[in-house]
Amino acid sequence: MADVSVRPARPDDAAEIARIQIDTWRTAYAEILPAAVLDGLSAADAEAVWTAAITERPSARHHLLVAMEAEWRVGFVAFGPTDDLEPDDPEPATTIAIAPMLVEPRWGRRGHGSRLLAAAVDHARQDGMTRAVAWIPEADTASRDFLTSAGWAPDGLVRALDTGAGELREIRLHTVLTAEETT
């Protein structure tokens, strides 16, 4: 059996998290994001963002976790309290947003996504959070299928983001963070 785990990100993970994000987007989102967006991704810029996410967390309830297989970093998830809610959303003070959650495609189908999601839910529960939301590209059927198989559901909200090279439509999924309803 492979040596697999999920752990909190450390400052020396930032460059690899940035690489995973860029490589995964360029592979998995090639048909979803405009080519100009993918071509414009900068490893240095992404590394700076992830370094700040690790070293300057906005609150103790903001987390960045890394999936490991043996000594390799293979994926990550970032999550924390959200302020991007609708006026009628339930439990606004205890809702987290998960974004992004990525596993590098060459490491897919080994349970890393499930371990990352379970660890994120466990951390969120420990922080007193009761609900989670995730915005995903509407065309990202793999992420939608993964989350719905784990008990998440679309809540009917859709948004359009201007990427600077075209529009990206996203849908929002949600779940309640109870042991009985989330896997």
Rosetta blueprint (number, residue, H / E / L):
1 M L
2 A L
3 D L
4 V E
5 S E
6 V E
7 R E
8 P E
9 A L
10 R L
11 P H
12 D H
13 D H
14 A H
15 A H
16 E H
17 I H
18 A H
19 R H
20 I H
21 Q H
22 I H
23 D H
24 T H
25 W H
26 R H
27 T H
28 A H
29 Y L
30 A L
31 E L
32 I L
33 L L
34 P L
35 A H
36 A H
37 V H
38 L H
39 D H
40 G L
41 L L
42 S L
43 A H
44 A H
45 D H
46 A H
47 E H
48 A H
49 V H
50 W H
51 T H
52 A H
53 A H
54 I H
55 T H
56 E L
57 R L
58 P L
59 S L
60 A L
61 R L
62 H L
63 H E
64 L E
65 L E
66 V E
67 A E
68 M E
69 E E
70 A L
71 E L
72 W E
73 R E
74 V E
75 G E
76 F E
77 V E
78 A E
79 F E
80 G E
81 P E
82 T L
83 D L
84 D L
85 L L
86 E L
87 P L
88 D L
89 D L
90 P L
91 E L
92 P H
93 A H
94 T H
95 T E
96 I E
97 A E
98 I E
99 A E
100 P E
101 M E
102 L E
103 V E
104 E L
105 P H
106 R H
107 W H
108 G L
109 R L
110 R L
111 G L
112 H H
113 G H
114 S H
115 R H
116 L H
117 L H
118 A H
119 A H
120 A H
121 V H
122 D H
123 H H
124 A H
125 R H
126 Q H
127 D L
128 G L
129 M L
130 T L
131 R E
132 A E
133 V E
134 A E
135 W E
136 I E
137 P E
138 E L
139 A L
140 D L
141 T H
142 A H
143 S H
144 R H
145 D H
146 F H
147 L H
148 T H
149 S H
150 A L
151 G L
152 W L
153 A E
154 P E
155 D E
156 G E
157 L E
158 V E
159 R E
160 A E
161 L E
162 D E
163 T L
164 G L
165 A L
166 G L
167 E E
168 L E
169 R E
170 E E
171 I E
172 R E
173 L E
174 H E
175 T E
176 V E
177 L L
178 T L
179 A L
180 E L
181 E L
182 T L
183 T L
